[in-house]
Amino acid sequence: MLNENIRALRQVRHLSQVELAKGLHVSKQCISNWENDNILPSVEMLVRIATFFNVSTDALLGIENHNTVSVEGLTDVQIDHVKLLIEDLRGREREMI
């Protein structure tokens, strides 16, 4: 599950293994090994990966099955806009059902 989540997060962000490796300060081979389930990242690296992708370690490990959105650094007005967008999207999803 971890290997699939790392790969999926990387691909969603349109990052190559080399680009992710640079962002985490590891080799491309490390990324390849993680994604192919050959080795597991250390606990410290797991935290770094989660931080890089702005997800929880639980989500990365597949323990938590909901997404979060960081609003850190946004003003209260901007946060309200994000909430409205989410509510609008949820409303559209219900309309499609």
HUSULMO-V919266 format. One record per residue. N is the residue number from 1. RES is the residue in one letter. PSI is psi in whole degrees, 0 to 359 (none if undefined). OMEGA is omega in radians with two decimals (NA if undefined). D_CENTER is the distance of its C-alpha to the mean C-alpha in Angstrom with 1 decimal. Layout:
BEGIN
N,RES,PSI,OMEGA,D_CENTER  N,RES,PSI,OMEGA,D_CENTER
END
This chain:
BEGIN
1,M,314,-3.14,13.5  2,L,315,-3.12,11.4  3,N,319,3.13,12.5  4,E,323,-3.14,11.6  5,N,320,3.09,8.0  6,I,313,-3.14,7.8  7,R,314,-3.10,9.9  8,A,316,3.13,8.3  9,L,320,3.12,5.0  10,R,314,-3.08,7.9  11,Q,322,3.12,10.2  12,V,327,3.14,8.6  13,R,8,3.10,8.8  14,H,44,3.11,12.2  15,L,140,2.99,12.1  16,S,167,3.06,14.8  17,Q,323,3.13,14.8  18,V,316,-3.13,17.2  19,E,318,3.10,15.0  20,L,318,3.12,12.1  21,A,316,3.11,15.0  22,K,318,-3.13,16.6  23,G,330,-3.13,13.6  24,L,357,-3.13,13.6  25,H,46,3.05,17.4  26,V,177,3.12,17.8  27,S,159,3.05,19.6  28,K,325,3.13,18.5  29,Q,323,3.08,20.2  30,C,312,-3.13,17.8  31,I,314,3.13,14.8  32,S,316,3.14,17.2  33,N,320,3.11,18.4  34,W,313,-3.08,15.1  35,E,332,3.12,14.3  36,N,6,3.11,17.9  37,D,31,3.09,17.9  38,N,323,3.09,20.7  39,I,162,3.08,19.6  40,L,144,3.05,17.1  41,P,154,3.08,15.6  42,S,166,3.10,17.5  43,V,317,3.11,16.5  44,E,316,-3.14,16.4  45,M,325,3.09,14.2  46,L,318,3.09,11.8  47,V,318,3.12,11.7  48,R,320,3.12,11.4  49,I,313,3.14,8.4  50,A,317,3.12,6.6  51,T,317,3.14,8.4  52,F,317,-3.10,7.7  53,F,358,3.13,4.0  54,N,46,3.06,5.5  55,V,165,3.08,4.7  56,S,158,3.06,7.9  57,T,327,3.08,9.5  58,D,316,3.12,10.9  59,A,318,3.14,8.0  60,L,322,-3.14,7.1  61,L,352,-3.14,10.9  62,G,14,3.14,11.3  63,I,323,-3.10,13.6  64,E,132,-3.05,12.1  65,N,36,3.03,11.9  66,H,151,-3.10,11.1  67,N,153,3.06,8.6  68,T,157,3.09,9.2  69,V,125,3.10,9.9  70,S,129,3.08,11.1  71,V,16,3.13,14.7  72,E,133,3.11,15.6  73,G,355,3.12,18.3  74,L,152,3.07,19.3  75,T,168,3.10,22.8  76,D,322,3.12,23.9  77,V,317,3.12,25.0  78,Q,321,3.11,21.6  79,I,319,3.08,19.9  80,D,321,3.10,22.7  81,H,318,3.11,22.0  82,V,316,3.12,18.3  83,K,317,3.13,19.7  84,L,319,3.10,22.3  85,L,316,-3.14,20.0  86,I,315,3.12,18.0  87,E,319,3.11,21.5  88,D,315,3.13,22.8  89,L,320,3.10,20.1  90,R,320,3.12,20.7  91,G,319,3.12,24.4  92,R,323,3.13,24.2  93,E,319,3.13,22.5  94,R,325,3.13,25.4  95,E,330,-3.09,27.9  96,M,340,-3.09,26.7  97,I,none,NA,27.4
END
